[in-house]
Amino acid sequence: MEFKNTKIYYFGDINDGCWSERTEVHMAASMGRASHLQHLIACGVSVNIVALDSLTPLHEACMHGQVQCVELLLDAGALVDVRNDDGNTPLCDACAVGSLACVKLLLERGAKVNPPPTSRTASPLHLACMSGNSECVKLLIAKGASLEDYDLYCGTPLHVACNDQHTNCVKELLNAGANVNAVRLHRTPLHLAAKGAQVEMIETLMEFGANIYARDKHDKKPIDFATPVSPVAACLRSYEANPLNLQQLSRLAVRRQLGTRALKVVVQLKIPKLIISYLCYQ
C-alpha cells in the first residue's frame, strides 16, 4: 500500500531539528502496516523524523497500540523517551490508550517510568489511570512509578482513578501504598468517589483509611456530594456512625509503618498466612 502526503514542508531527523507533515513512516506506524514500515526502514528512511507537532513515528505507533510497529521502530533506533509538543513520551501515549503490550515493550527497552515532569503533561501513571487499564497501572508501579506524583490539574494518580471511576486502578494504587487522603484543592479521593456515586470505590477507600470527615476548600465533606436518598449517602452515613474496628485500625497502622514497601515486606514476616493475606487486602 502506498501512502502520500499532500503537503510536505521539511524532511529530516529529530537530531537535525527538521520538521515535516505526516510522512509515510508516520502513516505506516499509526495504521499498523508493519510490512510497509519494515520496507521503509530497509530503504533507509529515518525512524526519528518528526512531524510539525513533534510527533515521531514511535509516538504514532504507541498512540494506536501498534506493538509490532513499536518493536520495529525501536529495533531501528527510534528514540524511546523523545517528547512531543505536549511533553508526552511514547510511554505516556501508550499508557493513555491502555496498551499493555506497548507499555511492557517500552519499559523493557529502557523507557523512563518517571520522565521529568513538565507543565503540560501528566505522568505515565496518571495517564494509565485515566485509561482505566489496571494491568498497566500494576506494571508501572512494579517498575517504580511515583505514586504521589502531583499534577497541577489532576492531583495524584489516585485522584485521577477516582475521578474517572476506575475502581480496579484505585485498588492497585492503594495496595501499593498510595496516600488515601492526598488532597487537591483540599479535596480527597473520597470526595471524588462520593461525587461519582461509586459505592464500591468508597468502601475500598474507607478500608484503606480514608478520612470520612475531610473537608474541601468549600468546607464540604464527602457525604455533601451524595444525593441525600441514595446508596452512596447511606454508605457514607454508615461509616460516619460506625468507625473502623480495632482489627482494621491495626492493619492500617502496620501498612502505614511499612509504606510503599508493605507488599514486599509483609510476605517475608514469620506470621500466619491468614494474617499476611489480611495485611495484603487479599
C-alpha positions as CSV (number, residue, x, y, z in Angstrom):
1,M,0.0,0.0,0.0
2,E,1.3,3.4,-0.9
3,F,0.9,6.4,1.4
4,K,1.0,10.0,0.1
5,N,1.5,13.4,1.7
6,T,-0.4,16.3,0.2
7,K,1.6,18.9,1.9
8,I,5.3,18.5,2.8
9,Y,7.5,21.1,4.4
10,Y,10.8,19.7,5.5
11,F,12.3,16.3,5.9
12,G,14.9,15.3,8.4
13,D,15.9,13.6,11.6
14,I,14.9,14.9,15.0
15,N,18.6,15.3,15.8
16,D,18.8,17.8,12.9
17,G,15.9,19.9,14.1
18,C,14.0,19.3,10.8
19,W,10.2,19.1,10.6
20,S,7.7,17.6,8.2
21,E,4.0,16.9,7.9
22,R,2.9,13.3,8.4
23,T,5.2,11.0,6.4
24,E,4.8,7.5,5.1
25,V,6.6,6.3,8.2
26,H,4.2,8.1,10.5
27,M,1.2,6.7,8.5
28,A,2.5,3.1,8.4
29,A,3.3,3.2,12.2
30,S,-0.1,4.6,13.1
31,M,-2.0,2.2,10.9
32,G,-0.1,-0.9,11.9
33,R,1.3,-1.5,8.4
34,A,4.3,-3.5,9.7
35,S,5.5,-4.9,6.4
36,H,5.4,-1.4,4.7
37,L,7.2,0.1,7.7
38,Q,9.8,-2.6,7.6
39,H,10.3,-1.8,3.8
40,L,10.7,1.9,4.5
41,I,13.2,1.2,7.2
42,A,15.2,-1.1,4.9
43,C,15.2,1.7,2.3
44,G,17.0,4.0,4.9
45,V,14.1,6.2,5.9
46,S,14.8,7.8,9.3
47,V,12.7,6.4,12.1
48,N,13.2,9.6,14.1
49,I,11.6,12.0,11.6
50,V,9.3,14.5,13.4
51,A,6.0,16.0,12.4
52,L,5.1,19.6,12.9
53,D,3.7,18.8,16.4
54,S,6.9,17.0,17.3
55,L,5.3,13.5,16.9
56,T,7.7,10.8,15.8
57,P,6.6,7.5,14.2
58,L,7.1,5.9,17.6
59,H,4.6,8.3,19.2
60,E,2.1,7.4,16.4
61,A,2.6,3.7,16.9
62,C,2.1,4.0,20.6
63,M,-1.0,6.2,20.3
64,H,-2.7,3.5,18.3
65,G,-1.4,0.5,20.3
66,Q,0.6,-0.9,17.3
67,V,3.1,-3.1,19.2
68,Q,4.6,-4.7,16.2
69,C,5.4,-1.3,14.7
70,V,6.8,-0.1,18.0
71,E,9.2,-3.0,18.1
72,L,10.3,-2.4,14.5
73,L,10.9,1.3,15.2
74,L,12.9,0.6,18.4
75,D,15.0,-2.1,16.7
76,A,15.8,0.5,14.0
77,G,17.0,3.1,16.6
78,A,13.9,5.1,17.5
79,L,14.4,7.3,20.5
80,V,12.4,5.8,23.3
81,D,12.0,8.9,25.5
82,V,11.5,11.6,22.9
83,R,8.8,14.2,23.7
84,N,6.2,15.8,21.5
85,D,4.9,19.3,21.8
86,D,2.7,18.4,24.7
87,G,5.6,16.9,26.6
88,N,4.4,13.3,26.2
89,T,6.9,10.5,25.7
90,P,5.9,7.4,23.7
91,L,5.3,5.7,27.1
92,C,2.8,8.4,28.0
93,D,0.9,7.8,24.8
94,A,0.9,4.0,25.3
95,C,-0.5,4.5,28.8
96,A,-3.1,6.9,27.6
97,V,-4.6,4.3,25.3
98,G,-4.1,1.5,27.8
99,S,-1.9,-0.6,25.5
100,L,-0.3,-3.0,28.0
101,A,1.8,-4.7,25.2
102,C,3.3,-1.4,24.1
103,V,3.9,-0.2,27.7
104,K,5.7,-3.5,28.5
105,L,7.9,-3.3,25.4
106,L,8.8,0.3,26.0
107,L,9.8,-0.3,29.6
108,E,11.9,-3.3,28.5
109,R,13.7,-1.1,26.1
110,G,14.6,1.5,28.8
111,A,11.7,4.0,28.7
112,K,11.7,6.2,31.8
113,V,8.7,5.2,34.1
114,N,9.0,8.7,35.7
115,P,10.1,11.1,33.0
116,P,10.9,14.6,34.2
117,P,7.6,16.5,34.8
118,T,6.6,19.4,32.6
119,S,3.8,21.9,33.0
120,R,1.9,20.4,30.0
121,T,1.8,16.7,30.6
122,A,0.8,14.2,33.3
123,S,2.9,11.2,34.3
124,P,2.6,7.8,32.6
125,L,0.9,6.6,35.8
126,H,-1.6,9.4,35.7
127,L,-2.4,8.5,32.1
128,A,-2.7,4.8,32.8
129,C,-5.2,5.7,35.5
130,M,-7.2,7.8,33.0
131,S,-7.3,4.9,30.6
132,G,-8.5,2.6,33.3
133,N,-6.2,-0.3,32.5
134,S,-5.3,-1.6,35.9
135,E,-2.7,-4.0,34.4
136,C,-0.8,-1.1,33.0
137,V,-1.1,0.6,36.4
138,K,0.2,-2.5,38.2
139,L,3.2,-2.8,35.8
140,L,4.2,0.8,36.1
141,I,4.0,0.5,39.9
142,A,6.2,-2.6,39.8
143,K,8.7,-0.6,37.7
144,G,8.9,2.2,40.3
145,A,6.3,4.7,39.1
146,S,5.8,7.5,41.6
147,L,2.5,7.0,43.5
148,E,2.4,10.6,44.7
149,D,3.5,12.4,41.5
150,Y,1.3,15.6,41.6
151,D,-0.3,17.1,38.5
152,L,-1.5,20.7,38.8
153,Y,-4.8,19.9,37.0
154,C,-5.5,16.3,38.1
155,G,-3.8,15.9,41.5
156,T,-2.3,12.5,42.2
157,P,-2.8,9.3,40.2
158,L,-5.3,8.2,42.9
159,H,-7.3,11.4,42.3
160,V,-7.4,10.6,38.6
161,A,-8.5,7.0,39.1
162,C,-11.3,8.1,41.5
163,N,-12.4,11.0,39.3
164,D,-12.6,8.7,36.2
165,Q,-14.3,6.0,38.2
166,H,-11.7,3.2,37.7
167,T,-12.1,1.2,40.9
168,N,-9.6,-1.5,39.9
169,C,-6.9,1.1,39.4
170,V,-7.8,2.6,42.8
171,K,-7.2,-0.8,44.4
172,E,-3.8,-1.2,42.7
173,L,-2.7,2.2,43.8
174,L,-3.9,1.8,47.4
175,N,-2.5,-1.6,47.9
176,A,0.9,-0.3,46.6
177,G,0.9,2.4,49.3
178,A,-0.7,5.5,47.7
179,N,-1.8,8.1,50.1
180,V,-5.6,7.6,50.5
181,N,-6.0,11.1,51.9
182,A,-4.0,13.0,49.4
183,V,-5.5,16.4,48.7
184,R,-6.0,18.6,45.6
185,L,-7.7,21.9,46.5
186,H,-8.4,20.2,49.8
187,R,-10.5,17.6,48.0
188,T,-9.6,14.0,48.8
189,P,-10.1,10.9,46.6
190,L,-13.1,10.1,48.8
191,H,-14.8,13.4,47.8
192,L,-14.4,12.3,44.2
193,A,-15.7,8.8,44.8
194,A,-18.8,10.3,46.6
195,K,-19.3,12.8,43.8
196,G,-19.2,10.0,41.2
197,A,-21.6,7.8,43.2
198,Q,-19.2,4.9,43.4
199,V,-20.2,2.8,46.4
200,E,-17.6,0.0,45.8
201,M,-14.9,2.7,45.5
202,I,-16.0,4.4,48.7
203,E,-15.8,1.1,50.5
204,T,-12.3,0.4,49.2
205,L,-11.1,3.9,50.2
206,M,-12.5,3.5,53.7
207,E,-10.8,0.1,54.1
208,F,-7.6,1.9,53.4
209,G,-8.2,4.6,56.0
210,A,-9.9,7.4,54.1
211,N,-11.0,10.3,56.3
212,I,-14.8,10.4,56.2
213,Y,-14.8,13.8,57.8
214,A,-12.3,15.5,55.4
215,R,-13.5,18.9,54.2
216,D,-12.6,20.5,50.8
217,K,-12.0,24.2,50.2
218,H,-15.8,24.9,50.3
219,D,-16.0,23.1,53.7
220,K,-17.8,20.2,52.2
221,K,-17.4,16.6,53.5
222,P,-17.7,13.6,51.1
223,I,-21.3,13.0,52.1
224,D,-22.2,16.5,51.0
225,F,-21.6,15.4,47.4
226,A,-24.0,12.5,47.7
227,T,-27.7,12.6,46.7
228,P,-29.5,12.6,50.1
229,V,-31.6,9.4,49.5
230,S,-29.1,7.2,47.7
231,P,-26.9,4.1,48.2
232,V,-23.9,6.4,48.4
233,A,-25.4,8.6,51.1
234,A,-26.4,5.5,53.1
235,C,-22.9,4.1,52.7
236,L,-21.2,7.3,53.9
237,R,-23.6,7.7,56.8
238,S,-22.9,4.1,57.9
239,Y,-19.2,4.8,58.0
240,E,-19.7,8.1,59.9
241,A,-21.8,6.2,62.5
242,N,-19.6,3.1,62.7
243,P,-15.8,3.8,62.8
244,L,-13.3,1.1,61.7
245,N,-12.8,-1.6,64.3
246,L,-9.6,-2.3,66.2
247,Q,-8.6,-5.1,63.8
248,Q,-8.9,-2.8,60.8
249,L,-7.1,0.0,62.6
250,S,-4.3,-2.3,63.4
251,R,-3.9,-3.3,59.8
252,L,-3.8,0.3,58.8
253,A,-1.1,1.1,61.4
254,V,1.1,-1.7,60.1
255,R,0.6,-0.7,56.5
256,R,1.4,3.0,57.2
257,Q,4.5,2.0,59.1
258,L,5.7,-0.1,56.1
259,G,4.6,2.4,53.5
260,T,5.2,1.5,49.9
261,R,7.4,-1.4,50.9
262,A,4.4,-3.2,52.6
263,L,3.6,-5.8,50.0
264,K,7.3,-6.9,49.7
265,V,7.9,-6.9,53.4
266,V,4.7,-8.5,54.7
267,V,5.2,-11.7,52.8
268,Q,8.6,-12.1,54.5
269,L,7.3,-11.9,58.0
270,K,7.1,-15.1,60.0
271,I,3.4,-14.8,60.7
272,P,0.4,-17.0,59.8
273,K,-0.6,-16.9,56.1
274,L,-4.1,-15.7,57.0
275,I,-2.7,-12.6,58.7
276,I,-0.4,-12.0,55.6
277,S,-3.5,-12.2,53.4
278,Y,-5.3,-9.7,55.6
279,L,-2.5,-7.3,55.6
280,C,-2.3,-7.5,51.8
281,Y,-6.0,-7.0,51.4
282,Q,-6.4,-10.3,49.7
